[in-house]
Amino acid sequence: MAKTIDKITGFFSLLASSAKSIGKMALLSRRPTISCRESIDRPLIIMGNGPSLAEVIKSEAILKNDTMAVNFAANAPEYTSLAPDFYLLADPHFEAGLSS
């Protein structure tokens, strides 16, 4: 009998933790938006990783044009200083959470 009560108590404890986590996710998440670029006259610089990005950062082109980061770019130290206008998750790795 005591084991059954412990199992039930454990279940409700886990259920409460899950509900708390779901509530926290709901409060901290924001709805994804798709926005159109204000001006299609300006080029869009898609920033990848590597030596070519270092060259683009040195140039003034990055200040004059719209920028887009892709996939794991937010892990790069330069990400916060570059503050891209758009962020695209295109790697199949990110699809795992969408199916179900």
ZAMARLUM-543385 format. One line per 3 residues: their letters; for each residue x, y, z of N, C-alpha, C. Coordinates in Angstrom, 3 decimals, always signed. Atoms other than C-alpha are relative to their C-alpha. Layout:
N
a> X/Y/Z/X/Y/Z/X/Y/Z ~ ...
% end
This chain:
100
mak> +0.826/-1.199/+0.000/+0.000/+0.000/+0.000/+0.870/+1.263/+0.000 ~ -0.878/-1.166/-0.081/+2.814/+2.425/+0.896/+0.703/+0.237/-1.325 ~ -0.661/-0.156/+1.306/+4.545/+1.732/-2.435/-0.946/+0.627/-1.015
tid> +0.993/-0.562/+0.919/+1.358/+2.553/-4.314/-0.167/+1.494/+0.255 ~ +0.133/-1.420/-0.344/+0.995/+5.839/-2.447/+1.241/+0.771/-0.443 ~ -1.243/-0.642/+0.445/+4.673/+6.652/-3.172/+0.002/+0.175/-1.518
kit> +0.056/-0.094/+1.464/+4.133/+5.915/-6.874/-0.966/+1.099/-0.436 ~ +0.987/-1.028/+0.346/+1.034/+8.109/-6.995/+0.540/+1.386/+0.325 ~ -0.596/-1.282/-0.392/+2.807/+10.901/-5.124/+1.087/+0.404/-0.989
gff> -1.056/-0.267/+0.979/+5.801/+10.615/-7.481/-0.564/+0.428/-1.339 ~ +0.638/-0.338/+1.269/+3.514/+10.715/-10.513/-0.497/+1.445/+0.014 ~ +0.539/-1.356/-0.064/+1.778/+13.897/-9.361/+1.108/+1.046/+0.157
sll> -1.143/-0.905/-0.106/+5.115/+15.459/-8.481/+0.596/+0.262/-1.384 ~ -0.504/-0.151/+1.367/+6.388/+14.806/-12.015/-0.996/+0.767/-0.871 ~ +1.030/-0.707/+0.762/+3.089/+16.012/-13.449/+0.041/+1.496/+0.296
ass> -0.088/-1.414/-0.377/+3.388/+19.281/-11.512/+1.236/+0.643/-0.603 ~ -1.230/-0.529/+0.602/+6.975/+19.736/-12.704/-0.176/+0.223/-1.493 ~ +0.246/-0.128/+1.438/+5.906/+19.129/-16.298/-0.909/+1.183/-0.299
aks> +0.917/-1.122/+0.201/+3.024/+21.584/-16.007/+0.715/+1.329/+0.207 ~ -0.782/-1.214/-0.250/+5.391/+24.181/-14.555/+0.907/+0.306/-1.185 ~ -0.890/-0.194/+1.150/+7.850/+23.651/-17.433/-0.768/+0.462/-1.232
igk> +0.812/-0.386/+1.155/+5.113/+23.901/-20.050/-0.476/+1.448/+0.148 ~ +0.412/-1.379/-0.244/+3.803/+27.084/-18.455/+1.126/+0.983/-0.213 ~ -1.166/-0.871/+0.168/+7.279/+28.576/-18.373/+0.338/+0.162/-1.478
mal> -0.260/-0.085/+1.445/+7.823/+27.700/-22.051/-1.015/+0.894/-0.692 ~ +1.055/-0.805/+0.620/+4.506/+29.265/-22.975/+0.199/+1.487/+0.285 ~ -0.200/-1.401/-0.355/+5.317/+32.477/-21.123/+1.239/+0.597/-0.655
lsr> -1.255/-0.522/+0.537/+8.853/+32.805/-22.476/+0.100/-0.099/-1.527 ~ -0.039/+0.164/+1.455/+8.086/+31.809/-26.072/-0.748/+1.131/-0.670 ~ +0.763/-0.968/+0.784/+6.943/+34.138/-28.740/-0.351/-0.648/-1.327
rpt> +0.476/+0.582/+1.249/+5.042/+33.331/-31.879/+0.969/+0.338/-1.123 ~ -0.901/-0.302/+1.118/+7.286/+32.980/-34.928/-0.702/+0.900/-1.011 ~ +0.582/-0.909/+0.983/+6.748/+35.701/-37.461/+0.784/-0.072/-1.297
isc> -0.639/-0.094/+1.308/+7.487/+35.949/-41.114/-0.271/+1.407/-0.487 ~ +0.190/-1.379/+0.427/+8.085/+39.465/-42.244/+0.642/+0.209/-1.358 ~ -0.569/-0.359/+1.294/+8.752/+40.957/-45.609/+1.041/+1.078/+0.211
res> -1.011/-1.055/-0.056/+11.806/+43.055/-46.179/-0.636/+1.296/-0.457 ~ +0.572/-1.308/+0.350/+10.959/+46.734/-46.329/+0.426/+0.425/-1.399 ~ -0.503/-0.415/+1.305/+13.128/+47.284/-49.359/+0.707/-1.169/-0.653
idr> -0.685/+1.078/+0.709/+14.067/+44.676/-51.901/+1.101/+0.555/-0.904 ~ -1.054/-0.621/+0.800/+16.431/+47.164/-53.539/+1.381/-0.256/+0.594 ~ -1.290/+0.237/-0.650/+19.147/+46.438/-50.994/+0.321/-1.493/-0.036
pli> -0.385/+1.418/-0.020/+21.125/+43.202/-51.178/-0.194/-0.611/+1.390 ~ +0.093/+0.744/-1.241/+20.658/+40.556/-48.520/+1.290/-0.793/+0.159 ~ -1.241/+0.730/-0.256/+23.911/+39.276/-47.025/-0.339/-1.167/+0.913
img> +0.220/+1.200/-0.796/+23.563/+35.698/-45.826/+1.331/-0.367/+0.633 ~ -1.257/+0.188/-0.714/+26.185/+35.229/-43.152/+0.193/-1.465/+0.371 ~ -0.388/+1.344/-0.397/+27.865/+31.856/-42.879/+1.133/+0.108/+0.998
ngp> -1.155/-0.022/-0.895/+30.793/+30.876/-40.721/+1.271/-0.135/-0.817 ~ -1.286/+0.208/+0.659/+34.455/+30.923/-41.626/+0.683/+1.282/-0.403 ~ -0.817/-1.152/+0.386/+37.042/+33.215/-43.175/-0.757/+1.037/-0.827
sla> +0.729/-0.968/+0.824/+34.611/+34.791/-45.640/-0.834/+0.943/+0.865 ~ +0.767/-0.857/-0.897/+32.494/+36.105/-42.764/+0.897/+1.066/+0.615 ~ -0.944/-0.970/-0.576/+35.555/+37.777/-41.228/+0.252/+1.141/-0.982
evi> -0.211/-1.032/+1.017/+36.104/+39.633/-44.526/-1.219/+0.919/-0.106 ~ +1.227/-0.795/+0.099/+32.466/+40.763/-44.664/-0.132/+0.919/+1.208 ~ +0.085/-0.812/-1.214/+32.614/+42.002/-41.063/+0.902/+1.222/-0.107
kse> -0.939/-1.120/+0.153/+35.620/+44.177/-41.941/-0.518/+1.050/-0.977 ~ +0.492/-0.945/+1.005/+33.799/+45.749/-44.871/-1.199/+0.769/+0.544 ~ +1.164/-0.798/-0.396/+31.110/+48.392/-44.613/-1.283/-0.540/-0.601
ail> +1.184/+0.559/+0.658/+28.741/+46.281/-46.721/-0.999/-0.531/+1.014 ~ +0.881/+0.590/-1.008/+27.354/+44.653/-43.609/-0.856/+1.062/+0.695 ~ +0.760/-1.088/-0.620/+26.211/+48.037/-42.287/-1.054/+0.571/-0.934
knd> +0.876/-0.623/+0.993/+24.515/+49.122/-45.513/-1.081/-0.934/-0.531 ~ +0.914/+0.973/+0.579/+22.605/+45.918/-46.303/-0.706/-0.810/+1.083 ~ +0.681/+0.915/-0.904/+20.128/+43.553/-44.712/+0.865/-1.238/+0.191
tma> -0.806/+1.180/-0.294/+21.715/+40.536/-43.046/-0.873/-1.144/+0.487 ~ +0.710/+1.194/-0.442/+20.575/+36.983/-42.412/+1.014/-0.989/+0.554 ~ -0.816/+1.052/-0.592/+22.119/+34.427/-40.089/-0.730/-1.325/-0.195
vnf> +0.615/+1.304/+0.214/+21.522/+30.720/-40.583/+0.481/-1.012/+1.033 ~ -0.265/+1.164/-0.833/+21.396/+27.596/-38.427/+0.667/+0.320/+1.335 ~ -0.659/-0.147/-1.299/+23.965/+27.655/-35.602/+0.798/+1.296/+0.123
aan> -0.743/-1.259/-0.028/+25.198/+31.206/-36.245/-0.074/+0.686/+1.363 ~ +0.143/-0.640/-1.314/+23.921/+32.302/-32.832/+1.054/-0.489/+0.991 ~ -1.071/+0.514/-0.865/+26.693/+30.182/-31.289/+1.323/+0.732/-0.212
ape> -1.244/-0.718/+0.303/+29.370/+32.369/-32.888/+0.115/+1.240/+0.879 ~ -0.182/-1.177/-0.855/+30.879/+35.115/-30.724/-0.416/+1.309/-0.680 ~ +0.319/-1.225/+0.740/+30.217/+37.699/-33.465/-1.503/+0.256/-0.102
yts> +1.438/-0.099/+0.227/+26.472/+37.058/-33.478/-0.636/+1.213/+0.692 ~ +0.646/-1.106/-0.723/+25.504/+39.583/-30.805/+0.407/+1.362/-0.537 ~ -0.425/-1.297/+0.535/+27.575/+42.367/-32.316/-0.555/+0.236/-1.404
lap> +0.523/-0.156/+1.364/+26.272/+41.693/-35.847/-1.512/+0.242/+0.003 ~ +1.461/-0.141/-0.113/+22.593/+41.483/-34.804/-0.683/-0.070/-1.361 ~ +0.594/+0.121/+1.334/+21.262/+40.108/-38.103/-1.479/+0.369/-0.012
dfy> +1.391/-0.394/+0.159/+17.934/+41.335/-39.428/-0.931/-1.213/-0.056 ~ +0.792/+1.216/+0.163/+16.728/+37.799/-40.172/+0.806/-1.188/+0.506 ~ -0.653/+1.230/-0.466/+17.472/+34.324/-38.797/-0.772/-1.168/-0.596
lla> +0.637/+1.117/+0.685/+16.764/+31.158/-40.775/+0.534/-1.313/+0.542 ~ -0.379/+1.341/-0.430/+16.776/+27.623/-39.369/-0.345/-0.957/-1.134 ~ +0.225/+0.835/+1.169/+17.220/+25.410/-42.425/+0.627/-1.386/+0.125
dph> -0.661/+1.281/-0.205/+19.288/+22.505/-41.078/-1.038/-1.049/+0.399 ~ +0.960/+1.062/-0.376/+17.354/+19.180/-40.873/+0.023/-0.319/+1.499 ~ -0.114/+0.220/-1.438/+18.575/+18.993/-37.264/-1.142/+0.672/+0.759
fea> +1.041/-0.756/-0.683/+15.927/+21.552/-36.304/-1.397/-0.549/-0.241 ~ +1.306/+0.571/+0.297/+13.063/+19.504/-37.765/-0.420/-1.027/+1.020 ~ +0.298/+1.076/-0.944/+13.257/+16.908/-35.002/-1.151/+0.366/+0.939
gls> +1.038/-0.408/-0.931/+11.019/+18.913/-32.671/-1.337/+0.284/-0.651 ~ +1.237/-0.343/+0.688/+8.397/+19.582/-35.345/-0.903/-1.189/-0.267 ~ +0.816/+1.166/+0.340/+7.261/+16.039/-36.042/-0.576/-0.628/+1.258
s> +0.746/+0.722/-1.045/+4.678/+14.487/-33.746/-1.438/+0.387/-0.008
% end
